[in-house]
C-alpha cells in the first residue's frame, strides 16, 4: 500500500517522524513518503524508524509555490535530499516561513493571543511554525471553539491574522525537484477551491513547466473528483500519485494509508524508473 503525502512535526504534523512511520505500519502502508512543508529535516529519523518497521521510505517534500497570485503545492518524490540547489531553495522558503510567522504572531497578539510567537515556537519544537500551531493556540486561549473556526475567523486570506507569503515560482520549484533527480507532483488538485476552469489551467501550467505527476487519490477526494483528475492526467501525459495528506490523528475523517488506487490505465509514479526508497 502506498501513501506518498503526509506530514510530521518537522512541519505542521502532530506526530514525530518515528511515530508517523509506526502508524503507517500499523495501517498497512508498505511504501511511505514523508512530505513535510518546505523541509527534509524529518527524513533521517523517519528512515531510522522505517528500517525498524520494514517500510520503504521515499524521500519527499511539499513545496509552496506562487502561481498567478495563487498558492499551489508541489510534492517532490524520490529525489536526492542532499542536492545543494534544492537545499538552498528550501532554506530560502524556511526563512520566508519564519518571517511570516513573526508577522502573524504580531497580528494575533493584537486580537488577544498572548505571547503568540514564543508559544507557537514551543509547540512546533524543532519544526517550523505554521498556521495550525496558531490555530491550536486560539482554541487553547478560548478565542475559538475549534481549529476550523480559528482558520475561518482569523487565519484564512482576508482575516485579521492572515499574512501573505512570497513563495517560489512554479517553474523554480519543479526545477529544484527535477534537478535533484526527483519526480514533481501537483498535490491535491481539488484542494485549492478552484473552479473547474482554474483547476484545468493550473494542471496545464504545471505540465508545461515540466511537472511529471498528479495526485489522483487523496485523503479527502471522492470517486468523481478522482475520475476528473485521471482525465487531467491523461490529457497532459502525467503520472498518477496517491497521498492522504495526513497531519494528525484528530483528523478522524482522514486515515493514513486509506486511499483508492488510480485507474488501471494510468501509469503511476512508483512505476517510474526514478522512483525508489531512500537509503542511508
C-alpha positions, 0 to 999 in steps of 0.5 A, spaced: 500 500 500 502 506 498 501 513 501 506 518 498 503 525 502 503 526 509 506 530 514 510 530 521 512 535 526 518 537 522 512 541 519 505 542 521 504 534 523 502 532 530 506 526 530 514 525 530 517 522 524 518 515 528 511 515 530 508 517 523 512 511 520 509 506 526 502 508 524 503 507 517 505 500 519 500 499 523 495 501 517 498 497 512 502 502 508 508 498 505 511 504 501 511 511 505 513 518 503 514 523 508 512 530 505 513 535 510 512 543 508 518 546 505 523 541 509 527 534 509 529 535 516 524 529 518 527 524 513 533 521 517 529 519 523 523 517 519 528 512 515 531 510 522 524 508 524 522 505 517 528 500 517 525 498 524 518 497 521 520 494 514 517 500 510 520 503 504 521 510 505 521 515 499 524 521 500 519 527 499 517 534 500 511 539 499 513 545 496 509 552 496 509 555 490 506 562 487 502 561 481 498 567 478 497 570 485 495 563 487 498 558 492 499 551 489 503 545 492 508 541 489 510 534 492 517 532 490 518 524 490 524 520 490 529 525 489 536 526 492 535 530 499 542 532 499 542 536 492 545 543 494 540 547 489 534 544 492 537 545 499 538 552 498 531 553 495 528 550 501 532 554 506 530 560 502 522 558 503 524 556 511 526 563 512 520 566 508 516 561 513 519 564 519 518 571 517 511 570 516 510 567 522 513 573 526 508 577 522 502 573 524 504 572 531 504 580 531 497 580 528 494 575 533 497 578 539 493 584 537 486 580 537 488 577 544 493 571 543 498 572 548 505 571 547 503 568 540 510 567 537 514 564 543 508 559 544 507 557 537 515 556 537 514 551 543 509 547 540 512 546 533 519 544 537 524 543 532 519 544 526 517 550 523 511 554 525 505 554 521 498 556 521 495 550 525 500 551 531 496 558 531 490 555 530 491 550 536 493 556 540 486 560 539 482 554 541 487 553 547 486 561 549 478 560 548 478 565 542 475 559 538 471 553 539 475 549 534 481 549 529 476 550 523 473 556 526 480 559 528 482 558 520 475 561 518 475 567 523 482 569 523 487 565 519 484 564 512 486 570 506 482 576 508 482 575 516 485 579 521 491 574 522 492 572 515 499 574 512 501 573 505 507 569 503 512 570 497 513 563 495 517 560 489 515 560 482 512 554 479 517 553 474 523 554 480 520 549 484 519 543 479 526 545 477 529 544 484 525 537 484 527 535 477 534 537 478 535 533 484 533 527 480 526 527 483 519 526 480 514 533 481 507 532 483 501 537 483 498 535 490 491 535 491 488 538 485 481 539 488 484 542 494 485 549 492 477 551 491 478 552 484 473 552 479 473 547 474 476 552 469 482 554 474 483 547 476 484 545 468 489 551 467 493 550 473 494 542 471 496 545 464 501 550 467 504 545 471 505 540 465 508 545 461 513 547 466 515 540 466 511 537 472 511 529 471 505 527 476 498 528 479 495 526 485 489 522 483 487 519 490 487 523 496 485 523 503 479 527 502 477 526 494 471 522 492 470 517 486 468 523 481 473 528 483 478 522 482 475 520 475 476 528 473 483 528 475 485 521 471 482 525 465 487 531 467 492 526 467 491 523 461 490 529 457 497 532 459 501 525 459 502 525 467 503 520 472 498 518 477 500 519 485 496 517 491 497 521 498 492 522 504 495 528 506 495 526 513 497 531 519 494 528 525 490 523 528 484 528 530 483 528 523 478 522 524 475 523 517 482 522 514 486 515 515 493 514 513 494 509 508 486 509 506 486 511 499 483 508 492 488 506 487 488 510 480 485 507 474 488 501 471 490 505 465 494 510 468 501 509 469 503 511 476 509 514 479 512 508 483 512 505 476 517 510 474 524 508 473 526 514 478 522 512 483 525 508 489 526 508 497 531 512 500 537 509 503 542 511 508 
